[in-house]
Amino acid sequence: MASEIENQSADKPVATVLEARAKQLQRAYQRQLRHRPTMHQRQLMRRASTLTARAEQAALDLSVTANDLVRLDRCAAHARRLMFAELARPKPKVPSLAELLERHA
């Protein structure tokens, strides 16, 4: 993973490499979900993938201070925790039309 970023960064600008890695992570998160994400889930996945990609890139950058790296990595881990907690939550059961009519009868 780190070697992929290093190899790509030699050929492309950093922003392009980060975007590609973030999209790759987002696709991986969506595959774990196994259904089309809601807008809220999509936003959580986008945030987690972007922060994770930035933390990975910062880990390879020698000019990034250890303090900044730890903070960024912690933010990325927190975003992933929130995302996985939301993705693990079961979907609420939507009542059928017959059940709704039965309740109001």
C-alpha positions as CSV (number, residue, x, y, z in Angstrom):
1,M,0.0,0.0,0.0
2,A,2.7,2.5,1.0
3,S,4.8,1.4,-1.9
4,E,1.9,2.0,-4.3
5,I,1.6,5.6,-3.1
6,E,5.4,6.1,-3.4
7,N,5.4,4.7,-7.0
8,Q,2.4,6.8,-8.0
9,S,3.6,10.0,-6.4
10,A,6.7,10.0,-8.7
11,D,4.5,10.1,-11.8
12,K,1.5,12.2,-10.6
13,P,0.7,15.3,-8.5
14,V,0.0,14.5,-4.8
15,A,-3.7,15.6,-5.1
16,T,-4.3,13.1,-7.9
17,V,-2.7,10.3,-6.0
18,L,-4.7,11.2,-2.8
19,E,-7.9,11.3,-4.8
20,A,-7.2,7.9,-6.4
21,R,-6.4,6.4,-3.0
22,A,-9.5,7.9,-1.4
23,K,-11.7,6.5,-4.1
24,Q,-10.0,3.1,-3.7
25,L,-10.7,3.1,0.0
26,Q,-14.3,4.3,-0.6
27,R,-15.0,1.4,-2.9
28,A,-13.5,-1.0,-0.4
29,Y,-15.8,0.4,2.3
30,Q,-18.8,0.1,0.0
31,R,-18.0,-3.5,-0.8
32,Q,-18.1,-4.2,2.9
33,L,-21.5,-2.6,3.1
34,R,-23.0,-4.9,0.4
35,H,-25.7,-2.5,-0.6
36,R,-26.1,1.0,-1.9
37,P,-25.2,3.4,0.8
38,T,-27.5,6.1,2.1
39,M,-26.4,9.7,1.8
40,H,-25.3,9.7,5.4
41,Q,-23.3,6.5,5.0
42,R,-21.8,7.8,1.7
43,Q,-20.7,11.0,3.5
44,L,-19.1,9.0,6.4
45,M,-17.3,6.8,3.9
46,R,-16.0,9.8,2.0
47,R,-14.7,11.4,5.1
48,A,-13.0,8.2,6.4
49,S,-11.4,7.5,3.0
50,T,-10.2,11.0,2.5
51,L,-8.7,11.3,6.0
52,T,-7.1,7.8,5.8
53,A,-5.5,8.6,2.4
54,R,-4.2,11.9,3.8
55,A,-2.8,10.1,6.9
56,E,-1.1,7.5,4.7
57,Q,0.5,10.2,2.5
58,A,1.6,12.2,5.5
59,A,3.3,9.1,7.0
60,L,5.5,9.0,3.9
61,D,6.3,12.8,4.0
62,L,9.5,13.5,5.9
63,S,8.5,17.2,6.3
64,V,5.4,16.3,8.4
65,T,6.0,16.6,12.1
66,A,5.3,13.6,14.4
67,N,2.7,15.7,16.2
68,D,0.8,16.5,13.0
69,L,1.0,12.9,11.9
70,V,-0.4,11.6,15.1
71,R,-3.3,14.1,15.0
72,L,-4.1,13.3,11.4
73,D,-3.9,9.5,12.0
74,R,-6.2,9.9,15.1
75,C,-8.8,11.8,13.1
76,A,-8.7,9.2,10.4
77,A,-9.1,6.4,12.9
78,H,-12.0,8.2,14.6
79,A,-13.7,8.7,11.2
80,R,-13.3,5.0,10.4
81,R,-14.8,4.1,13.8
82,L,-17.8,6.3,13.3
83,M,-18.3,4.9,9.8
84,F,-18.0,1.3,10.8
85,A,-20.4,1.9,13.7
86,E,-23.0,3.4,11.3
87,L,-22.5,0.6,8.7
88,A,-22.9,-2.1,11.4
89,R,-26.2,-0.6,12.6
90,P,-29.1,-2.6,11.2
91,K,-31.5,-0.9,8.9
92,P,-34.9,-0.1,10.5
93,K,-37.7,-2.4,9.2
94,V,-40.1,-0.5,7.0
95,P,-43.6,-1.7,7.5
96,S,-45.5,-3.1,4.5
97,L,-48.6,-1.4,3.2
98,A,-50.8,-4.1,4.7
99,E,-49.2,-3.5,8.1
100,L,-49.8,0.2,7.9
101,L,-53.4,-0.3,6.9
102,E,-53.9,-2.8,9.7
103,R,-52.6,-0.3,12.3
104,H,-54.9,2.5,11.1
105,A,-58.0,0.3,10.7
